[in-house]
Amino acid sequence: MRCILFTFFITTLILPLVAQTFQIVPQPQKTELLQGDGLAFGNLANLKKSGEFNRPVMGDILTQLTELDMPGSGTLTLKLDNTGIAPESREGYVLTISDGNVEIISKGEAGLFYGCQTLEQLLEDARDFHTPVPACKITDSPALSYRAVHFDVKHHLDHMNYYYESIDRLARYKINAVIFEFEDKLRYRRQPLVAAPQSISIDEMAALTRYARERHIEITPLVQGLGHATFILKHEQYAHLRELPYDRWAFCPMDEGTYDVLFDLYRDAIEATPGSRYLHIGGDEIGNIGFCPRCKPTADKEGKLSLNLYWLNRVCEFAKENGRIPIFWDDMPLKEAGVYKSTYKTDINFEQAAKDWENGEPKLERLLSDFPKSCVYMRWNYSMARQPGNIFALDWYRNNELKAMIATAAQSGPAALFPFDERGKGISSRGIAAIRSFVQLAAEKEIDGMLCTAWDDRSPHMETYWRGLIASAEYSWSPDGRTLDEYDIAYLQREYGVSISDFTNLYGMLREAAVFWEKAFNREGGRMDLSNALFNLSGMAHWLSPKEQKEQKEPEKTDFTDRLIELPDLQKPGSWSKKYEQRLSKAVLIIDQYQHTSKVLDSLYNCSIRNRYHWELFTAINNFQIVVPRLLLALKQYDIESKSQQLVGVERVRYALTEFNKAWEDLLTVYGKTRFISYPSNYVPDRYHHYASQREDLTWMIQVEELFHQMINRWMVDERKNGMME
């Protein structure tokens, strides 16, 4: 397949013939075509600063400019504006290209930096497509002032150079914040037991923070507080702080020792992110509080919401004393008030949501004075975000003068290999469509902060998040700009210098294969169901109430192979294939699609000008997930062949197992180029229901294969003993 480079307009205002090749991400607010000559690549040579400011950090092209104050063409002039020419936002800018010169004007240094990012993209296209940038004027500023993405390292760490490269990549698209969720991956000094052996040192993190700030990105630490605390409470030294002795999930909010530990962790996180404004304190999905002797009186008298707000006020007070603005996931107050389901359930209509809020709002109002106004309440929703209750929640914050931001997701749902982008109809869609939806709602509600989360629950490789992360940059800057298909065109051109006509179809086929991989060997459900079954053996099902946990039957010790599909019985030839006919037909379809996806990915890798590692990773994932349908079809051949041909089927099964081993090793190799793929041997396991927390290396991904392959090996031995297999 040859490289295909499609061309499109910067905006509809630019003439088709002269501006076909240019894409700017995020899309500028306004672009005008001017008369006269533009700028050819290579003709810009000098940099002139007008005003007192530091030269912005620049990309590969602009960093080569020589700083001179001399007349003539080929000069980029950067000017701080106090005359009203530039947009009011200090991140806004006016970029003018005319007669071989460029001028960028802004009220702030951030705006000059972003103007340079836009110019860098234009010159990149001018070089790649051998086409001059036309004379034009771009007037631009962001719709949302806080545009953050999420680095979640709870189950893995990437190499430090990958984080530095990621900062550069985010700055290119005008993202101005990263919320870095540490859990045990920061080398805490005050509570060193919490830190994982391979964690990032405070000094290393501080250096990354300074590097990011030079690129107008603020790194905010996220250290989980009241719940999600297994990374702390797994250690026996902290067991006395658990709300329930047998449950490592939640701290007791009434034990003063809780705050001694948390505040130590917060202090270290603040030192690791010097100069940042915010401290994300977590606070979501608390579950089991209000049961211990210290908490039960308050819970019985005033309700669990009071306990949540007591904890929230304590940590908000700490944040204020330490010069930080706290950010808080907002689900627990809404849950305790009985309105949370209306914010995310797709089957709750407006009338039902209004009724829920009519009943629940008085519970919130009763304790309104306990909601700290110093806090940012982050309303998170990972679908299309137009649920009535979600809108009611945003209105409630605004009406009560509580500051809110929104959080969407680059990844959500059952995705261990790569995030699913579900462009379904209506409110159930996720992925890129959901990102745009929630950002558009935030803009309508005049909410000026957005976070695009990238959860590590199933720990897909971080590279697979980038399409979603960049989409959040696109729409938080310009919510009503490109369509989803137009975004994909711009994304491919900017990130890789290529475009293909069926990228949406390619992504859909890869997703379809991943969905099949998730469930192919299970009788019912998918890999997460098996993972949860293994997890439940430990008795740590924290989402259950104490009563439910006590009533739970002790699970029988088992190898869980009964949860997997059985293997062919040669005394009943063909019966296995008939039973799994639908699954086997799907396997054929996935293999047929693989013939296409593998060629497209190969073409993208060979044709991309930039970021080829992305396609190397996708190729390794694609080659890995295809071995599942191939193994099923090898078993089918063995099942339906005559006895004289059974040896062919046996060899196909053996070859499929060998093929898996090679694909798995290749995947480990590609993953290992940017991330650590195993924990040190002295790491204390942090077991809970997340799929990626079940092992200390990447083999948590293949627990199903391990069991199923063991079944096959035993089956082949038994068949030989019984004389059924030649």
N, C-alpha and C positions, 0 to 999 in steps of 0.2 A: 504494500500500500504506500503510495507516494505521500509526501507531506502536503497537507491542504491548509492554506493560509487564507481565511476569509477576511474581508475588509468591511468596515462599517464606519458610520459617522461619529464624530465627537458629539455633536448635537444636530438637530434638524436644521439649525440656523447655518451650518457650514455647508458650503457647496459640495456636492457629491464627488466631483472629479478631483478636487485638491485635498480633501481630508478623509478619504476613504479608509486609510490604514490606521487611524489614530483611535486609541481607547484609553481613557483615563479612569482609574478606579481609586477612590469612589468617584462617581459621576459628578462633575462640577455643577453648581447651581445655574450658571449662565455662561454661555460661550457665544461670542460674536466674531464674525469674519470681518477683517479690515482690508482696506485697499493697500496695494503695494507688495513689496517683497517680504517673505517670511524669513526662515532660518534653516539653512542646510546643516546636516550633522557635520561636526568637525570645524565649523566656522566660528563657534563661540570659544574665545580664548582667555578673556579677562574677567575679573570680578572687581566691582566697585561697591564699597559700602557707603551709604549716606546716613549718618547717625552713629550714636555710640551703642554698639552691641557686638557680641562675639559672632564670628563667622559661624553659620550653622554647620552642623555635621551634614555632609553631602554624600550622594551616591557615587558610584564608580565613574560616571561621566563628569559630573560637576566638580568633583574633588580635584580634578586635574587643572582647573582654572587658576591662573596666576592673579594674585591680588595686586592690581595696579589702578592708579587714578589718572587715566589718560583718555583723551577723546578718540573717537574712531569706532568703526563697526566691530562686531564680535565681542561686545561687552554685556555682561549681566550686572545690572544695578539693583542692589537691595536697599530699600528705603523704609525707615520707620515713619509712619504718617501721623500727623496731628492735625491735618487740615480737613478731615472728613471724606477723603477720597475712598479710603478703604472701608470695608464693612465694620460694623460696631464690634463684632467678636474679635478678640485678640488672636483667634485662630484663623480668622478670615484673611483674604488677600485679594489683590488685583494683579494679574499677570498679563503683561502686554508684550507681544512679539511683533516687531516691525523693523524692516530694513536691516536685518542682520543683528539687531540688538534685542535684549530682553530687559524688562523692568518688572520687579516684584515689589509691591507696596503693601504694608500691613501696619496695624496698630500695635502688634506685638511680635516678639521673636518667634513664637510658635507659628504665627501666620507666615512669616518669612520662610521658616522651615518647611511648612506644608506647600507653599508656593514652589519651593525648590523640588519637592517630591513630585509635584505635577509636571514641572519642566523636565525632570529626569525621565519621567515616563514618556513624554512627547519626544525627547531626543532619542530615547531607546527605540521607539517605533521608527523615527526618521532613519536611524542607522539600520535597523532590521529590514525595512522595506525600501531603503534607498529613495526616500521621498522627503523633500523639505517640509518642515512644519510651516503651515500657512500663517500669514500675518493674522493675528487674532487677539482678542481681549477676553480673558476669563475672570469673572467676578465670582468669588466663591467663599462660602462659610458653612460651618456644620449646623445641622438641625438640632443635634444633641451635644451638649458641652462635655459630657463624661461618657467616653466610648471605651469600654473595657472588655477584655477577654480573660479567660480563666485557664490557669495552669494548675492541674490537679495531679499531684505526685504521690497520692496515698498508697498506690500499689506498685509504683515503679519510679525510677529516676532516669532521665535522659542525661547524656554527657553534657558538661557545662558549655562546651562550644556550641551545642545545638540550641541552648537557651539564648546565647548571644546572637546566633544567627536568626533566631525567632524574633528577637527584639528588632533587629534590622528589618526583618520582613514585615512586622506589624507597623513600624514607623512609616514604611513605604506607603501603607494604605491609611495613614492618619489615625490609627488607633492610639489613644493617649493614656491607657491604663492597663495594667495586668493585675488581676487578683490571684496571688500565688498561694495555693492551699497546701500547707506544709505537712500537717499531721506529724509523723515522726521523722520527716526527712530534713529537718533543720537540726543542727548540732547544738542543742540547747546547753547553756552553761550553768544556769541556775538549777535546772532539773535534768542533769545529764542522762539519767536512766531512761528518759523518754526518747532520746535520740537514737535512731537506727544507726548501726555501725558505719554505713556508707553515706550518711547524711551530709548535706551541704553545710559547710561551716558558716558562722555568722559573718566572718570577714569576706568569704567568697560571695555570699548573698549581698552584702553591702556594696561590693564592687560591681556586681550585676545591676544593682539599683542605681548606682551613679552612672553607669553606662547607659541605662535606659533613660535616665533623666536628661542626659545630653541629647537624646532623640525625642524629647518631650513625651516620654512615657513614664507614668508614675506606678511603681510597684507597691501594691498593698498586700500585707500578709493576711492570710486567713488561718486562724488556729481554732479548730472546733471547740466549742465550750461545753454547754450543759449535756448535750447528747453527742452521738458519733464519737464517743470518748474511749473506744476500745484500745486505741493506740497508747493511751495512758493507763487506763484501768485494768489492762491485761497484766500489769506488773503487780505482784503481791504487795509491794510496798505501798501501793495506793488503794488496795482492796477495801480498806475501811471507809473510803470516800464514795463507794458505790451506793446508789439509792437502794439497790437490792443486792445482797451479798453474792448471789449466784449470777448476777447480770452485769456484764462489763460495759454496757452501752452508755449508761447515764450516771453523772455525778449526783450526789445529794445537794440540792440548792441551799439547804439550811445548815450545812456543815461548813464552818469557817475554814477548815482545811482545803475545801474545794477552791476557795479564792486564793489561798496561799499558793497553790500549785498553778492555777490558771494565770494568775497575775505574773508569776515568774516566767511562764511561757510567753505571755504577751510582751513582757519587758524585753526578752531576748528577740522576739519577732520584730519589735519596734527598732531595736538596735541593728537588726539585719536589713532594715529598709529605711535608712536615715532620710529625713526630710519629707517623708510621705505624709499625706493629710489624713488617711483613713486607716482604720483597723477593723477588719472583718471578723466578727466574733462568733459566726456560725449561728447556732441556736435552733436549728430545724430538727424535725422528726424526733422529738424528745422521747415520746413513748412513756416509759415507766418512771414517773415521779409521782409523789404524793402517797407513797406506800410505807416508807420507813417511819419509825417512831418520831423522828424529828420533823417530818413533813406532813404526816397524816392529820394532825390537828388543824393545820392551816388549810390543807386540801378539803377536809370535811366541812370546815366553817366557811371558807371563802372561795373554794374551788381551785382547780389546778392552774387556772389562768393567773391567779395571784402568785403562785410559786414561780411560774415562768417570768412574770413581770418583776418579782423580787430579784431574781437572778439578773434579768436584763438591766435593771437600774443599778445594781452593784457594778456590773462590768462597764456600763456606760459612764458611770462616775469615774471609774478607773481610767477609761479612755480619755475623758475630758481632762483629768489631772495630768495625763501624759501627752497632751497636745494632739490627740487623735480624735477624729470623728468616727463613731462606731457605725458599722453596717451590720444589719441583722436580717436573716431569713425570716419571713413574716408568717409562716404557715401555722405555728402553734397557737398564737392568739386567735386566729381565724378558726382553727380546729376546735378549740375549747369553747368558742362562741357558737359553734354549730353551723358555720357558714362556709367552711373550707371546701366541701365537696362542690359547692356551686361555682367555685373558681376554676375547676378543671374538668368536671364531669361533662361529657358531651351530650348526655341524654336529659339534662336538667334544662327545661325551657325557662323563658323569662318569668312567667307567672310563678313557677315553683321557686326560682331563685329569689324573686322579690319576697315571697312568703318566708323563705329561710332567713333572709336579711331582716325582715320585719320582726321575726322572733329572736334573732341573734344579736342585732345591733344594740338593744338595751344592755346586754351582757358586756359588750365592749364599752358602751357609754358609762356604765356604772364604775368602771375602772379607768376611765379616760385619763384622769389626772395622773395615773401610774404609768402611762405610756411616755417614756422620756422623749422630749422634743429635740434633744441633741442627736438622736439616732436617725439613721437612714433605714427605712423599712423597704427591703428588697422583695418586691412582688414577683415570684417566679412562676412561670408557666411555659411548658415546652411544646404546646400545640398551637393552634391558630389564634389563641388568646382572646377570642371574641365571646367567650362564655359570659353570660350576664353577670354571674357572681364575681368574675374577675374585674369587670368594669365597675361594679358596685364597690369593690374593695379599693380600687384606685380613687374613686370619688370620695369614699369615706376618709381616706388619708388626706386628700386635699381639703375637704370640708372641715376637718379637725386640725388643720395646720400642722400635719405631720409630713415630713419629707419622704417621698417615695422614689425608688428607682425600679426598673424592670430587669428581669433576668430571663433570657431565652437560652437556647441550647444548640451547639454545633453537633451534639450527639445526644440521642435519647432512644431508649428502647433496647431490644435484645441484639446488641451488636458487638461481638467480640473481635471481629475481623476488621470491619470499618463501619462508620455511622450509616444508618439508613436515612435516605432522603425520600420521605413519603409524600408525594404530591397528590394525595387523595382529594376527594371533594369535601368542601366544607370544613368544619371545625376540627376534624380528626387529623388533618395533615400535619406532618412534622418536617423537620429539616429546614431547608432554605425558605420554603413558603412560610413556615411558622416564624422564622426569624424576622422576615419582612413584616408579617402581620403584627407582631407585638411591638416592633419599633414604630410602625405607622400609628398604632394605638397610643403609644407613649407620646409621639409628636402631637397627636390630636389633643391629648390631655395635658399638654405643656409640661411633661415630665422630661427632665433634661439629662437623665442618666440611664445607661444601658450596660448590662453585662451579658456576654455570650459565654455560657458555661461549656466546659469540655470535660465531662465527668469520666473518672478513671475506674468506675465500678467494674467494667468488663475490659478495661485497659486496652482498647485499640491503640495501635501505634499513633503517636501524636500527629504524624504527617497526614493521616487520614482526616484530621479535623479541619485542615486549612481551607477547604472550600467553604465550610460554614463560618469559620472565623473571618475570612475576607468578606463574606456576604454580610456579616454584622457590621463590618467597617463601611461597606457600600451603603447600606440602608440607614445606619445611624447618622451618616453624613447627609444623605439625600434619600429620604424615605419613599418619595413618590417618583423616583427616577426610572431606572430600567425595569423591564419585565424580568421574570425569572430566566427565560431563555436568553434574553439579551445579557443578563448578568453572566451566565455561563460562557457566552462568547467573549465578553470582556475579561473574565477571570482566566480563561485559557490563554488568551493573548498576553495578558500582563504577566502571569506566573511562568509561562513556558514558551511564549512566542509562537504558539500554534493555535489552530482551531480545527474542529472536526464537525461534520454536519449532524452527527447523531450522538453527541455526547450524553444527552439525557438518556437515550436508549442504552448506551454503554453502561452508564451508572446503574440503570435499572436491571440490566442483565447480571452485573456483578452483585447487586443486592439480592437478586433472586437466587443466585448460586449460594450466597452466604446464608440466606434463610433455609435453603435446603440442607446445607452443611449443619446448621443448628439442630435439625430434627431428624436427619436421615436414619440414624441407628436407633432412635428411641421409639418404643411402642406408642407412647403418648407424650405430648409435651416436647421439651427440648433440653438442651444441656443445662440450663439453669435449674430445671426440676431435679436433675440428678445431683447437681452441686448442692442444692438446698437439702436434699435427702442426706448427703454426706455431712453437711453442716449440722443438721438436726441431731446427728449422733452425739455431738458434743453438748447438747442440751442448752444451747445458747440462742434460742429463738427469741430474740429481744422484742420482736414486734408483737408477741403475745402478752396478754396481761398475766399477772402472777397466778390468778385462778386458772387460766387456760394452760399455763405452763405446768401447774401441779396436776391438772387433769390429763395432760398428755401421756400417752402410753410410752413406755420405754421402747424405742425402736429395736427391732430384732437385728442382731448382727448378721450382715449379709454382704455379699460382694456386689449387689445391685445389678447383676446381669439379668435378673428377671424384669428389669425395667427396659431392657433392650430387646430388639426384635430377635426371634429365634433364627436358627440357621437351617438350610435345606435338609430334608429327611429323604435319603435315597430310597427308602422303602415306599415312599409316596412321591415319586418323581413328578415334578411340575406343580405340586400343590403349593409349595412356597412361592413360586412365581405368580401363581394365580392369586394367592392371598395378598401379595404386595404389588399387584399389577399397577395400581395407580402410582405408587411410589417409584416403581421401576420405569414407568412411562415418563415421569418427571425427570428421572436420572438421564434418560435419553435426551430430553429437551435441554437439560443443563449442559450436557456434553456437546450437543449441536451448537449451542450458544457460545461455548468455550472456543470453538473453532473461529468464531468471529472476534470475541473479546481478546483473545491472545494475539491475534494479528493487529488489532487496533492499538493495544497497549504497546506492542513491539514498534509500531509506527510512531506512536507518541514519544516513546523513549528515544528513538533514532532521530526524530525531527525536532525535538525540543531544543531550544537555544539555552534555556535556563532550567534549573531545578529538576534535572533528569532523575535524581534519586527518588522522587515522588513516584515515577512510573516504574522504576525498578522495584519499589516496595509493592505497588499494586500488582505487578506481574508475579512476584513471589506469592502474594496472597491468592491470586487467581490460580496459580499452579498448585497451591496447597489445597484449596477447597475442591478442586476437580477430582482429587483422588477418591473422595467419598462416593460419588456416583459411579466411578469406574469400578470400585470394589463391589458395589451392589450388582452391577451388570456382570461382573466375573462370577459372582455367586449364582446369578440367574443362569448363566451358561452351564455351570456345573449341574444345576438343578434340572435343566431340561434336556441335556445331552443324553444320548444312548450310552450304555455302559462302555462300549468300545471307544467312545469319544470323551470319557470322563477325564482322562489324563490331560486333555487340552484345557478343560475347565479348571482342574487343579493348578495347572501352571499359570493360568490367568489370575487365579486367586493369589498365588504366591508372588506373582509379578506385581499385583496391585499393592500387596503389603510392602514389597521392596520399594515401589514407587512412592508410597507414603513416607517411608524413612528418608528418602532423598529429598522430597518436597519439604519435609519438616526441617531437615538440616539446612536447606537453602533458606527457609524462612528465618530460622535462628540467625543465620549469617547476615541476612539483610537487616533484620531488626537490630542486631548488635552493632551496626555501623553508627547508630545514633543513640541507642539506649542500653542501659545495663539490663541483661536478661536473666539475672539471678541475684539473690540476696547472699550476703556472706553467711558462712556456716554458723556464726554466733548470733544471728538475728532471732529475736524472740517472736514466734509466730503471732500474727494478729488476725485470728479467725473470726469472721462473721459472714453474713449471707452474701456479700458481694462475690461474684464469680471469681474475680481475680485475687481474692484473699485466701484461696484454698491451698495454694502451694507457694513455695519460696523461689520458684523459677517458672518459666513459661509453660511448663507442662500442665498447669491448670487448664490450658486451652484444650488439651487432648485427653482428658480423663475418660471421655466416652470412647475414643479410639483405643486407649489402653485396654479397657474392659472388653470391647468388641473383638479386638485382635487376639486377646487371650482366649476368648470363646472360640475363635476360628482355629487357633493352634490346637486347643484341646479337642475340638470337633474333628479335625483332620487326623489326629492320633487315634481317636475312638473309631472313626470310620475305617481306618486301616486295620485296626484290631478286629473289627467285625467283618472284614473282608469286603466292605462296600466300596472301598476306594482303592484303585489300582496304584 
